[in-house]
């Protein structure tokens, strides 16, 4: 558990979320940065850990590559403390541990390492001062993703409304259960958020219906629509909430943050 000076009646320790889906292109990083931005707007201290070698969360928050001297790679390799890697963003109350391309070799380097699954969890134990930590996982069920699941208390799964969505989700749920049984008994599936929903496409409705039938209340009521402004925002180094706060995508992420925070309050009620 990570200590925090929480003043919102949620917890006396930080809540750590892994934002995970082994399938790429499902809105995972977009969800991480915009959910974090919406949370930060409620005066909560939020940290994003970019654990994806592609570094899209770092780029999407406008962090120049020259300012990524210490990254999540050094943290998981135990070459630096997590606090040393934290950089501020342009968004009040939101900080970032950036990624680097070196992470692409971390899985191989960690294979023979002691307690290889616990590197990130160990680093987070020393962290202070955040209400929420969001870990943006790579699009794979790799050792980096396992590190995130071991470190986290809850998993948030962005799920694209497309034909193969449920097949990939079932694999992820099995991995979550394995990690829970072997390393992290407190790990819970916090919720599934449906992304890239196209109301003009009957398939989106079918997928949404199937997921809700199978997972019930674990699926958030909020649905993230396909939205051009959401797609444009990362190229400007901004979350869509800063790029265009009035667009449908921004409104959806604001509603998602409210829903996530409501579930958190219910957990401690």
Secondary structure, DSSP 4 states (H G I P E B T S, - for coil): --B----SSS-SB-EEEEE--SSSSSSHHHHHHHHHHHHHTTT--EEEEE--TT-HHHHHTT--GGG-SS-HHHHHTTSS-HHHHEEE-SSTTEEEE---GGGGGHHHHHTTSTTGGGHHHHHHTT-BS-SEEEEE--SSSSHHHHHHHHH-SEEEEEEESSTTHHHHHHHHHHHHHHHHHHT-TT-EEEEEEEEEE-TT-HHHHHHHHHHHHHHGGGEEEEEEEP-HHHHHHGGGTS-HHHH-TTSHHHHHHHHHHHHHHHHHHHHH-
